[in-house]
Amino acid sequence: MEVLEIILVIFLVFSALMTVRFDEELISIIFLSIFSLILTALYLLHKAADVALAEAVIGAGLNTAIFMSAISQIRHGDSD
C-alpha cells in the first residue's frame, strides 16, 4: 500500500505543477480536475470516504464546471 501511496503523491505533485505551468486555461482546468481525482484516491486509501466523496463532488465536479463556465463567458465577452 505504501508504493501506491508514493505513486499517487508523485502524480499529485506532477498535476499541481502542470496546473500552474500552462498558460492555456483549459489545460490548467483539466490538470486541476486530475489533481482533485488523485486527491480523492488518496483520501480513499486512508479510509476517509466522506472526505473523498466531498472532494470528488466539489473538487472534480463543481469547480471544473464553474471554471469552464467562467472561461466560456470571458472568451465570448459576456458580462452577465
C-alpha positions as CSV (number, residue, x, y, z in Angstrom):
1,M,0.0,0.0,0.0
2,E,2.9,2.4,0.6
3,V,4.1,2.0,-3.0
4,L,0.6,3.0,-4.3
5,E,0.6,6.0,-1.9
6,I,4.0,7.2,-3.1
7,I,3.0,6.9,-6.8
8,L,-0.2,8.8,-6.1
9,V,1.7,11.6,-4.3
10,I,4.2,11.8,-7.2
11,F,1.3,12.2,-9.6
12,L,-0.4,14.7,-7.3
13,V,2.7,16.9,-7.3
14,F,3.1,16.5,-11.0
15,S,-0.5,17.5,-11.7
16,A,-0.2,20.5,-9.4
17,L,2.9,21.7,-11.2
18,M,1.3,21.2,-14.6
19,T,-1.7,23.2,-13.4
20,V,0.3,26.3,-12.7
21,R,2.8,25.8,-15.6
22,F,0.4,26.0,-18.6
23,D,-0.7,29.4,-19.9
24,E,-3.8,27.9,-21.6
25,E,-6.7,28.0,-19.1
26,L,-8.5,24.9,-20.4
27,I,-5.4,22.7,-19.9
28,S,-4.9,24.1,-16.4
29,I,-8.5,23.3,-15.5
30,I,-8.1,19.7,-16.7
31,F,-5.0,19.3,-14.6
32,L,-6.8,20.8,-11.6
33,S,-9.5,18.2,-12.1
34,I,-6.9,15.4,-12.3
35,F,-5.3,16.8,-9.1
36,S,-8.7,16.5,-7.4
37,L,-9.3,13.0,-8.6
38,I,-5.8,11.9,-7.3
39,L,-6.5,13.5,-4.0
40,T,-9.8,11.6,-3.9
41,A,-7.9,8.4,-4.4
42,L,-5.5,9.3,-1.6
43,Y,-8.4,10.0,0.8
44,L,-10.0,6.7,-0.1
45,L,-6.6,5.0,0.5
46,H,-6.6,6.5,4.0
47,K,-10.2,5.3,4.6
48,A,-11.7,8.8,4.7
49,A,-14.6,8.0,2.4
50,D,-16.7,11.0,3.4
51,V,-13.9,13.4,2.7
52,A,-13.2,11.6,-0.6
53,L,-16.8,11.9,-1.7
54,A,-16.8,15.7,-0.9
55,E,-13.6,16.2,-2.8
56,A,-14.8,14.3,-5.8
57,V,-18.1,16.2,-6.0
58,I,-16.8,19.7,-5.2
59,G,-13.2,19.5,-6.4
60,A,-13.6,17.5,-9.6
61,G,-17.2,18.2,-10.5
62,L,-18.3,21.6,-9.3
63,N,-15.0,23.5,-9.5
64,T,-14.5,22.2,-13.1
65,A,-18.0,23.2,-14.2
66,I,-17.6,26.7,-12.6
67,F,-14.2,27.3,-14.1
68,M,-15.4,26.1,-17.6
69,S,-18.4,28.4,-17.4
70,A,-16.3,31.4,-16.4
71,I,-13.8,30.8,-19.1
72,S,-16.5,30.4,-21.7
73,Q,-18.2,33.7,-20.7
74,I,-14.8,35.5,-20.7
75,R,-13.9,34.3,-24.1
76,H,-17.3,35.2,-25.5
77,G,-17.3,38.6,-23.9
78,D,-20.5,38.1,-21.8
79,S,-20.7,40.5,-18.9
80,D,-23.8,38.9,-17.2
